[in-house]
């Protein structure tokens, strides 16, 4: 739809990177039977995407990633390893894939 509607390339890159993160995260959760934190992946990926789009000042938002990760562990929905894994997934797949597609 985005391609047919001539959406901005950055929006297409954002959608592709988030979809890739979701697919890999679900693959890990259901395929490897290890409950990776999608919340942490989205938070961490979003920060890297904002840094790529708006500059290094956005790294200050990393505090929010720590907060999300802490809350997932505190609520006992995930272990520390699962939120670290989710954060790495978000940074490596979501963030850097966006940067690769949108910025080149």
C-alpha positions as a Markdown table, in Angstrom:
| # | Residue | x | y | z |
|---|---|---|---|---|
| 1 | Unk | 0.0 | 0.0 | 0.0 |
| 2 | Unk | 2.8 | 2.4 | 0.9 |
| 3 | Unk | 4.5 | 1.8 | -2.4 |
| 4 | Unk | 1.3 | 2.2 | -4.4 |
| 5 | Unk | 0.4 | 5.4 | -2.5 |
| 6 | Unk | 3.9 | 6.8 | -3.1 |
| 7 | Unk | 4.6 | 7.1 | 0.6 |
| 8 | Unk | 7.9 | 8.8 | 1.7 |
| 9 | Unk | 10.8 | 6.4 | 1.5 |
| 10 | Unk | 11.5 | 6.9 | 5.2 |
| 11 | Unk | 8.0 | 5.6 | 6.1 |
| 12 | Unk | 8.5 | 2.6 | 3.9 |
| 13 | Unk | 11.9 | 1.9 | 5.6 |
| 14 | Unk | 10.3 | 2.3 | 9.0 |
| 15 | Unk | 7.5 | -0.1 | 8.2 |
| 16 | Unk | 10.0 | -2.7 | 6.7 |
| 17 | Unk | 12.3 | -2.5 | 9.7 |
| 18 | Unk | 9.5 | -2.8 | 12.3 |
| 19 | Unk | 8.0 | -5.7 | 10.4 |
| 20 | Unk | 11.4 | -7.5 | 10.2 |
| 21 | Unk | 11.8 | -7.0 | 13.9 |
| 22 | Unk | 8.4 | -8.4 | 14.6 |
| 23 | Unk | 8.9 | -11.5 | 12.4 |
| 24 | Unk | 12.3 | -12.3 | 13.9 |
| 25 | Unk | 11.0 | -11.7 | 17.4 |
| 26 | Unk | 8.0 | -14.0 | 16.9 |
| 27 | Unk | 10.3 | -16.5 | 15.3 |
| 28 | Unk | 12.5 | -16.5 | 18.4 |
| 29 | Unk | 9.5 | -16.7 | 20.7 |
| 30 | Unk | 7.7 | -19.5 | 19.0 |
| 31 | Unk | 10.5 | -21.2 | 17.0 |
| 32 | Unk | 13.2 | -21.2 | 19.7 |
| 33 | Unk | 10.6 | -21.2 | 22.5 |
| 34 | Unk | 12.3 | -18.3 | 24.2 |
| 35 | Unk | 10.0 | -15.5 | 25.2 |
| 36 | Unk | 11.9 | -12.5 | 23.8 |
| 37 | Unk | 10.6 | -9.1 | 24.9 |
| 38 | Unk | 8.9 | -7.4 | 22.0 |
| 39 | Unk | 8.3 | -4.3 | 24.2 |
| 40 | Unk | 12.0 | -3.9 | 24.7 |
| 41 | Unk | 12.7 | -4.5 | 21.0 |
| 42 | Unk | 10.2 | -1.8 | 20.0 |
| 43 | Unk | 11.5 | 0.7 | 22.5 |
| 44 | Unk | 15.2 | 0.2 | 21.6 |
| 45 | Unk | 14.5 | 0.1 | 17.9 |
| 46 | Unk | 12.5 | 3.3 | 18.1 |
| 47 | Unk | 15.4 | 5.1 | 19.8 |
| 48 | Unk | 17.9 | 4.1 | 17.1 |
| 49 | Unk | 15.5 | 5.1 | 14.4 |
| 50 | Unk | 15.0 | 8.5 | 16.0 |
| 51 | Unk | 18.8 | 8.9 | 16.3 |
| 52 | Unk | 19.2 | 8.0 | 12.6 |
| 53 | Unk | 16.4 | 10.4 | 11.6 |
| 54 | Unk | 17.0 | 13.4 | 14.0 |
| 55 | Unk | 20.5 | 13.1 | 15.3 |
| 56 | Unk | 22.5 | 12.1 | 18.4 |
| 57 | Unk | 20.5 | 14.2 | 20.8 |
| 58 | Unk | 17.9 | 11.5 | 20.6 |
| 59 | Unk | 20.2 | 9.1 | 22.5 |
| 60 | Unk | 18.8 | 10.8 | 25.6 |
| 61 | Unk | 15.7 | 8.8 | 25.0 |
| 62 | Unk | 17.6 | 5.6 | 25.9 |
| 63 | Unk | 16.5 | 6.3 | 29.5 |
| 64 | Unk | 13.0 | 5.3 | 28.3 |
| 65 | Unk | 14.3 | 2.0 | 27.0 |
| 66 | Unk | 15.8 | 1.2 | 30.4 |
| 67 | Unk | 12.5 | 2.1 | 32.0 |
| 68 | Unk | 10.6 | -0.2 | 29.7 |
| 69 | Unk | 13.0 | -3.1 | 30.3 |
| 70 | Unk | 12.9 | -2.6 | 34.0 |
| 71 | Unk | 9.1 | -2.6 | 34.0 |
| 72 | Unk | 8.9 | -5.9 | 32.0 |
| 73 | Unk | 11.2 | -7.6 | 34.6 |
| 74 | Unk | 9.5 | -6.0 | 37.6 |
| 75 | Unk | 6.1 | -7.2 | 36.3 |
| 76 | Unk | 7.7 | -10.6 | 36.0 |
| 77 | Unk | 6.6 | -10.9 | 32.3 |
| 78 | Unk | 10.3 | -11.4 | 31.3 |
| 79 | Unk | 13.7 | -12.2 | 32.7 |
| 80 | Unk | 16.6 | -9.8 | 32.4 |
| 81 | Unk | 18.0 | -11.9 | 29.6 |
| 82 | Unk | 14.8 | -11.7 | 27.6 |
| 83 | Unk | 14.7 | -7.9 | 27.8 |
| 84 | Unk | 18.3 | -7.6 | 26.9 |
| 85 | Unk | 17.7 | -10.0 | 23.9 |
| 86 | Unk | 14.7 | -7.9 | 22.9 |
| 87 | Unk | 16.7 | -4.7 | 23.1 |
| 88 | Unk | 19.5 | -6.1 | 21.0 |
| 89 | Unk | 16.9 | -7.3 | 18.5 |
| 90 | Unk | 15.4 | -3.8 | 18.3 |
| 91 | Unk | 18.7 | -2.1 | 17.9 |
| 92 | Unk | 20.3 | -4.6 | 15.4 |
| 93 | Unk | 17.3 | -5.4 | 13.3 |
| 94 | Unk | 14.9 | -2.5 | 13.7 |
| 95 | Unk | 17.2 | 0.4 | 14.1 |
| 96 | Unk | 20.1 | -0.5 | 11.9 |
| 97 | Unk | 17.9 | -1.9 | 9.2 |
| 98 | Unk | 16.0 | 1.4 | 9.1 |
| 99 | Unk | 19.2 | 3.3 | 8.9 |
| 100 | Unk | 20.5 | 1.1 | 6.1 |
| 101 | Unk | 17.3 | 1.5 | 4.1 |
| 102 | Unk | 16.5 | 5.1 | 4.8 |
| 103 | Unk | 19.9 | 6.7 | 4.9 |
| 104 | Unk | 21.9 | 4.2 | 3.0 |
